Amino acid sequence: MINRRVAPRMLCADTVDVRWKDQDTGRARRMMANLDDILQFGACLLLDCPIPVKTSLRIAHSNGELTGKVVYCVMREVGYVTGVEFDPSSKWSQENYRPEHLYDPRRLE
């Protein structure tokens, strides 16, 4: 098993389109979200409403999309901080998608 915490997490700021199916009603849902950070295996989104843990979703960006599942969703003062683990076939790289604002915090070291 890969230790996903050792992968470099990039701080970012961008708006992405998030799509998922409501677990209760089966209705398709769609919302714009702020992308807070991203790494090869996942991302952190800031949303206006909660998405249940284990919900599959798609994150549409300027060059395509990333797919994954919600691993946590916590209400904070700024909204719902939502962690997404990407599907094994959907890994992020800067070559495929570079968020509008991207910063590597390792540069401070």
C-alpha positions as CSV (number, residue, x, y, z in Angstrom):
1,M,0.0,0.0,0.0
2,I,1.3,3.5,-0.9
3,N,1.7,6.0,1.9
4,R,-0.2,8.9,0.4
5,R,1.0,11.3,3.1
6,V,4.6,11.3,1.7
7,A,3.4,12.6,-1.7
8,P,4.1,16.3,-2.0
9,R,0.9,18.3,-1.3
10,M,0.6,21.5,-3.4
11,L,-1.3,24.5,-2.1
12,C,-3.5,26.0,-4.7
13,A,-6.5,28.2,-5.5
14,D,-8.8,27.5,-8.4
15,T,-12.4,27.0,-9.1
16,V,-13.6,23.5,-10.2
17,D,-16.9,22.0,-11.1
18,V,-17.8,19.1,-8.9
19,R,-20.5,16.5,-9.9
20,W,-21.9,13.6,-7.9
21,K,-25.1,11.6,-7.5
22,D,-27.2,12.2,-4.3
23,Q,-27.2,9.0,-2.3
24,D,-30.7,9.5,-1.0
25,T,-32.6,10.7,-4.1
26,G,-30.3,9.4,-6.9
27,R,-30.4,12.9,-8.5
28,A,-27.4,14.3,-10.2
29,R,-25.8,17.1,-8.3
30,R,-23.4,19.8,-9.4
31,M,-21.6,22.6,-7.6
32,M,-18.7,24.9,-8.0
33,A,-15.9,24.4,-5.4
34,N,-12.7,26.0,-4.4
35,L,-9.7,23.7,-4.8
36,D,-7.5,24.3,-1.7
37,D,-4.7,21.8,-2.2
38,I,-3.9,18.9,-4.5
39,L,-1.5,16.0,-4.7
40,Q,-1.0,13.0,-7.0
41,F,-3.6,10.9,-5.1
42,G,-6.2,13.4,-3.9
43,A,-7.4,16.9,-3.2
44,C,-9.0,19.1,-0.7
45,L,-12.1,21.1,-1.8
46,L,-14.1,23.8,-0.1
47,L,-17.8,23.4,-0.7
48,D,-21.1,25.2,0.2
49,C,-22.8,21.9,1.2
50,P,-21.7,18.6,2.6
51,I,-21.1,15.5,0.4
52,P,-21.3,12.2,2.4
53,V,-18.2,10.1,2.9
54,K,-17.7,7.4,0.3
55,T,-19.6,9.3,-2.4
56,S,-18.1,9.0,-5.8
57,L,-17.5,12.3,-7.6
58,R,-16.0,14.0,-10.6
59,I,-13.9,17.2,-10.5
60,A,-14.0,18.9,-13.8
61,H,-11.1,21.3,-14.6
62,S,-9.9,23.3,-17.5
63,N,-8.1,20.2,-19.1
64,G,-10.5,17.4,-18.2
65,E,-11.5,15.7,-15.0
66,L,-10.4,13.8,-12.0
67,T,-12.5,11.1,-10.4
68,G,-12.5,9.9,-6.8
69,K,-14.4,9.4,-3.5
70,V,-15.0,11.6,-0.5
71,V,-12.9,10.5,2.5
72,Y,-13.9,13.3,4.8
73,C,-16.3,16.3,4.9
74,V,-16.1,18.6,7.9
75,M,-18.0,21.9,8.5
76,R,-15.7,24.8,9.2
77,E,-16.3,28.6,9.4
78,V,-15.5,28.9,5.7
79,G,-17.7,26.0,4.5
80,Y,-17.4,22.3,4.1
81,V,-13.8,21.2,3.9
82,T,-13.9,18.0,1.8
83,G,-11.1,15.5,1.2
84,V,-11.1,13.5,-2.0
85,E,-9.1,10.4,-2.7
86,F,-8.6,10.0,-6.5
87,D,-9.4,6.7,-8.2
88,P,-6.3,4.6,-9.1
89,S,-6.9,5.5,-12.8
90,S,-7.2,9.2,-12.0
91,K,-3.9,10.6,-10.7
92,W,-3.1,14.3,-10.8
93,S,0.0,15.8,-12.4
94,Q,1.0,19.3,-13.2
95,E,1.4,18.3,-16.8
96,N,-2.3,17.3,-17.1
97,Y,-3.7,20.2,-15.0
98,R,-2.1,23.2,-13.4
99,P,-4.5,25.1,-11.1
100,E,-4.6,28.9,-11.6
101,H,-2.6,29.5,-8.4
102,L,-0.2,26.7,-7.4
103,Y,2.5,26.8,-4.7
104,D,4.9,24.1,-3.5
105,P,5.3,24.7,0.3
106,R,8.6,22.7,0.2
107,R,10.1,25.8,-1.3
108,L,10.2,27.3,2.2
109,E,12.5,24.6,3.5
